Amino acid sequence: KAAAQGYARAEYNLGIVYDKGQWVPQDYAKANYWYEKAAAQGNAGAENNLGYAYAHGQGVPQDYAKANYWTEKAAAQGYARAE
């Protein structure tokens, strides 16, 4: 419910649920949908996970330029996994 109301942390967490297949069938496209919503609000974890998705073609077409874009955005916020 919180994700549907636009809370970035909830959107990020819902992305993780779909990414990992926790309590729902694994669905990378749905994960990326929620990551994109959270990333649009500056959530560094979501930005990093989008970078990973684009680097590996997970639920999106593989695109190294987009992977680099999202990973750099997360790193610029000090997100350790992106650095």
C-alpha positions as CSV (number, residue, x, y, z in Angstrom):
1,K,0.0,0.0,0.0
2,A,2.8,2.4,0.8
3,A,4.5,1.8,-2.5
4,A,1.2,2.6,-4.3
5,Q,1.2,5.9,-2.4
6,G,4.6,6.8,-3.8
7,Y,6.9,6.1,-0.8
8,A,10.4,5.6,-2.4
9,R,11.6,3.2,0.3
10,A,8.4,1.0,-0.1
11,E,8.8,1.1,-3.9
12,Y,12.4,-0.1,-3.5
13,N,11.4,-2.8,-1.1
14,L,8.7,-4.0,-3.4
15,G,11.3,-4.1,-6.2
16,I,13.4,-6.4,-4.0
17,V,10.5,-8.7,-3.3
18,Y,9.9,-9.2,-7.1
19,D,13.7,-9.3,-7.8
20,K,14.3,-12.1,-5.3
21,G,10.9,-13.9,-5.7
22,Q,10.1,-13.5,-2.0
23,W,6.4,-14.3,-1.4
24,V,5.7,-13.7,-5.1
25,P,6.9,-15.3,-8.3
26,Q,10.2,-13.8,-9.4
27,D,9.6,-11.1,-12.0
28,Y,12.5,-8.9,-13.0
29,A,10.3,-6.6,-15.1
30,K,8.0,-5.9,-12.1
31,A,11.1,-5.4,-9.9
32,N,12.5,-2.9,-12.4
33,Y,9.2,-1.1,-12.6
34,W,9.3,-0.5,-8.8
35,Y,13.0,0.3,-8.9
36,E,12.4,2.9,-11.5
37,K,9.7,4.6,-9.4
38,A,12.0,4.7,-6.4
39,A,15.0,5.8,-8.4
40,A,13.0,8.7,-9.8
41,Q,12.8,9.9,-6.2
42,G,16.5,9.5,-5.7
43,N,16.6,6.1,-3.9
44,A,20.3,5.0,-4.3
45,G,19.6,1.4,-3.7
46,A,17.0,1.4,-6.5
47,E,19.5,3.2,-8.8
48,N,22.1,0.6,-8.1
49,N,19.8,-2.3,-8.7
50,L,18.7,-0.7,-12.0
51,G,22.3,-0.5,-13.0
52,Y,22.8,-4.2,-12.3
53,A,19.6,-5.0,-14.2
54,Y,20.8,-3.1,-17.3
55,A,24.3,-4.6,-17.0
56,H,23.0,-8.1,-17.0
57,G,19.8,-7.8,-19.1
58,Q,17.7,-8.8,-16.2
59,G,14.1,-7.8,-17.1
60,V,15.3,-5.1,-19.5
61,P,17.4,-5.2,-22.7
62,Q,21.1,-5.2,-21.8
63,D,22.4,-1.7,-22.0
64,Y,25.8,-0.8,-20.7
65,A,25.2,3.0,-21.0
66,K,22.1,2.8,-18.9
67,A,23.9,0.5,-16.5
68,N,26.7,3.0,-16.1
69,Y,24.2,5.9,-15.7
70,W,22.3,4.3,-12.9
71,T,25.3,2.9,-11.1
72,E,27.0,6.3,-11.2
73,K,23.9,8.0,-9.8
74,A,24.0,5.6,-6.9
75,A,27.7,6.1,-6.3
76,A,27.4,9.8,-6.4
77,Q,25.1,9.5,-3.3
78,G,27.8,7.4,-1.5
79,Y,26.0,4.1,-2.1
80,A,28.9,1.7,-1.2
81,R,27.8,-1.2,-3.5
82,A,27.8,1.1,-6.5
83,E,31.2,2.5,-5.7
